[in-house]
Amino acid sequence: MVVEHPGGPDVLQPRELPRPELQDGWTLVRVTAFGLNRSELFTRRGLSPTVRFPRVLGIECVGIVESSSDPRLPTGTTVAAAMGGMGRQFDGSYAQYVLLPTDHLMPVSSHLPWHVLAAVPESFLTAYGSLEALEIRPGHRLLIRAATSSVGMAALALAAGRGVEVAATTRDPGKAPKLLQYGADHVVVDEGGGLGKGVRAIWPDGVDRVLDLVGGATVLDSLSLLSSGGRVCNSGILSDSWIISEFEPLEDIPSGTTLTTFSSSSINSGDWARHALQEHLDEINKGGRQVLIDRVFSLDEVAAAHHHMEANRAIGKVVAVVQHP
């Protein structure tokens, strides 16, 4: 599915392209499924300044090694991949085959169906990295902002069992039961204008940790919710706002608190992601963790998937499966 030029979801069009040729340091992967991400919506609209069109989008996938320049990745190996320039600097996963840098591939062992496996890599690793950046500890009060997003639901799953009290936000009261079902202790409905009243009704002294997945439009409000020594991690831009308007650090970051970030672009830095991903898959295989999949589309339905995501109807991960002759 190729984007020839920026625009709405319908610029995603099926095209027959040559199968990528193997290069040194790269691996050809037969794509079986991939998760969709809001950053791909931004790229499709032309809001990723380094992207040149035409481009095959897709920042993550799971699949099977077709051929590799590295003998440690024999044909048939199950792999996952995320970020590292996929769908931006080079063609990504909205395709039957994708050529990827070998050192960005994560070999995994799993008996999960492809559509379930595909829901995990980017959202889970972003949630995991964010909770590590927040330095979550037992007894903390954690607020997950935009909790019905795929990263938010992954963070809920990871927070379970850590001895953390979790409040989850949503703009849709109808989504509250799902958040409670998947591990939230409290739900705060975001009606705009700040979360102070709703959060302090639960925790009068404020919150210890905030995972802010909304971005520039809400970070200042998240900082205002912190208790003494609290920490905010901004790991998303679901608001479409890349910047914090009129940000004054000395005024807007309460003394003794911390504002940090986690970027999923760091997924390919070191071996931590591969080890964390395999541990998470093992827990899912054992039934110890849940994966919330909103809908499954086919490759040729990717434009419809973008329409679905832009309507903000999803709870959890939107996935596409890829059929091969």
N, C-alpha and C positions, 0 to 999 in steps of 0.2 A: 504494500500500500504506500504509494509515493505522494509526497506533497511537492507539486511543481512550483507553487508560489504561496505566500501566506494568505490566510483567509479563514473562513468558518469550517466546520467539520466536513463539509462536502468537498473540500479541496483534497481530501484523502481519496485517492483513486487507485484501482488495481492496475498494475503494469507488469508486463513480462520483462524481467531483467536477466542478464547472464548470471549464472552461478558464480560467486566470487572465486577468484583463483588464489590458491594458497601462496603465502609469502613467509619468509623467514621471520620467526618471532610471533606469528599469528596462527590461529586455529579456525578451521571452518566448522561451524556448529549447525546441525540440523535442528531448527527451532521446533519445539513441540508445543510451547505455550509461553505467554508472557503476561505480566501485570501491566496495567495502564496507570499512568501517573499524571497529576495535574500539570507538572512541568512540561509535559508533552503538548498540552493545550496551549501553553504560553509559546512554545517553539512554533507550533502550527500557525499561530496568529502573527508570527514574525517578531516576537518580543524577546527572543534570545539573540543578542547582537552579533555573536560570533558564528551563527549558523548561516550557511549558504544553501540556496535551493537550486535544483531539486534535491530532496533529501528523504530517505526512509527513516521515519522516527522510531522511537522505542529505546528506553534507557535501561531495560532489564529483560532477561529471558531465562528460561530453562530449556535444556535440550540434550542432544547426543552428539558427541564428537564424530564428525564425518571424516576429517583428516587433520593432521597437525604436524608442524615442523618439530614438535617436542615429543620424543619417544616416551616421556612420562604420561602422555595423554593418548593412549591407544584408541583406535576407532571403537565406538560403542560406549565410551565413558560418559556417564551422566554428569552434566555440569550446570552450574548457575553462573550468571554474570549480571553485573549492575554498574551503571555509571561508567567512568573512565573514558568519556567522549562518545559513548554509544548514542546514536541518533542525533548527534550534534556535530562533532568533528568528522565523523564517518558514519556510514549507514548503520541503522540499528535493527531492532528485532521485529518490526512489522513486516516480516518476510518468512519464507520457508527456510532460507539459509542466511546466516550472517557470519562475516569474517571478523574475528575479535582478537585483540592482543592476548597472547597466551598467558601472560602473567596476571591478567585480570580474571581468569576463569577460576571458579571454585568447584573442584570435583566433590560430589556429594553422593551419599548412599541413602536411598529412601525407597519405601514401598508406596508412597502416597501417589494418588492419581495426578496426572500432569497438571490439571487445572488447579489443584490444591497446592502442589509444589510451586507453581508459578506465582501464587499469591503471597509468597513468603519473602523472597530475597531483599528487595529494596525497602519495603515497609518495615520488615522486622529489623534489618540491620540499622536503619535510621532510628527506629525506636530504641534499640539496644544502645547504640552510640549516644543517643540523647540522654537516656537514664544514667549512663556512665558519666556523661558530662555534668549532669545534675548532682552526682555523688549521692544517689538515693541510699538512705539507711533506714533500718527498722525504726518505726515510731514517727517517721516523717509524714506530714500532710502534703499530699501531691495534688495539684490541679492540672488536668489535661485539657487544654483549650483546643476546640475542634476535635473532640474525641471520636466522633463518628467517621472521621477520615480513616484511611487504611493504616496510616502510621499511628493515629490515636488509638485505634482498636488493638494494634499490636502492642502499644505501650500498656494498655489495660491488661492484656494477657501477661505481659512480663512483670507488671507490678504485683500481680496476684502471688501470694505466697511469700512476699518480701516483708510482711509486717507493716505495710504502708496503708494509710487511710487515703482513699482516692475520691476526688470529686471530678466529674466529667461535665464538660459543657456541650450544649447543642443549641442551635437556633430553632429547632423543631421539637416542641414538646412531645410529639408523637413518637420520637426516637428514644425517649427516656427509658421505656421498659427494656429495650435492647441493650442499652448501656448498663443498666442494673444487672441484667442477665449475664453480661460478659465481664462483670467484676467491679463495677463502680459502686462505691458506698453511698455516694450522693450524686445528684444531677442538678446542675445549675443551667437554667434556660437563659441563653444570651439574647436579650431583647434590644441590644444596642445601647450605647451610652455608658458602657462600663459594667464590670461585674462586682464592684465593691459591695453593694447591698446583699446580693445573693451569696457571695463567698463569706462575708462576715456574719451572716445569719447562721452559717455552719461553724465557722472558726472565727470567733470575735477577735482573736489576736493576729489573725492573718494566716497565710499559707507558707509552708517551709520551702516548697519547690513548685515551680510552674513550668510545664512543657507547653510552650506557645507555638502552635502550628499555623497560626493565622498570619503572623508577620508584622510588617511595618505599622499597620493600622491599630494594632492592639498591644504592642510591646510596652509602651509607657503605662497603659492600664495594668498590665501584668506586674510590672515593677511596683505599682502602688498597692498591690495586694499582699506584698511580702511581709512576713514577720521578721524580727531581728535576726540577721545572719542568713536570710533567705537567698534563694538563687532562681533566676529565670534562664531557661535555655530556649532560644528561638531556633527552630529546626524546619520551618516551613513558611510559605508565602501564599496561603490559601486565599488571602484577601486581594491578591493581584498587586499588592503594594510592596515594592522592593525596598523602599526607604522609610525611615522614621522621620516624619516631618517635625521640624523645629525641635530637634533633640538637643538638650543641654545636659551632658553627663553629670555635672556637679549638682544640678538641681533635680534631675529626673531619676538618678540611681540613688535610692536611699542609702545613707552612710552604713557601711558594713555589709551591704548586700552585694550580690554579684549578677552581672549580665554576661552570659556566654552563648555560644552557638554550637550546633553540630551540623556539619554539611555532609550529605551523603557522598560527596565527591571524595571523601577520605576513606570510603569503603575499601578502596584498592590499595591502601597503605598498610603493608605488613600482612601477617597471617591471621590477625585477630578475627577478621570477618569470616574466613572459612571455618575456623574452629567454632565460633559462636553460632554460625548458621547450622553446622552439623549437630551441635548440641540441641538447638531449638527444634530441628527436624526430628531428632530422636524423641524429644518430649512430645511432639505432636503425634508421632507414630505410636507412642505408648498411651495416648489419650490424656496426657498431663496438661496439654495446652490446646486451645481452640483457635481455629482460623476462620474468621468471618468473611465469606465471599458474598458479595452483593449480587453480581450477575456474571454469567459466562457468555461471551460472544465468540463468533468465529472470526478468522482473519479478515474475510471480506465484509464483516459487519463492524469494522473498526470505526467508521464514520458514525454509525449509530451509537457506538460506545462513547464517542466524544460528545455527542448530543446528550446522552444520558448523564455524563459527568458534569457537563456545563449546567444542567438543570438542577444540580445539587440534590439529586434523589438518592444517591448511593449511601449505603451504610456498610463500611468495610471496603474490601478490595474488588475492583472490576478487573476481570481477566479475559484474555482471548486465547483460544486454542487454534492450533495450526494443523490443517489436514495435509497429508502428502499422498500422492498417487500410489 
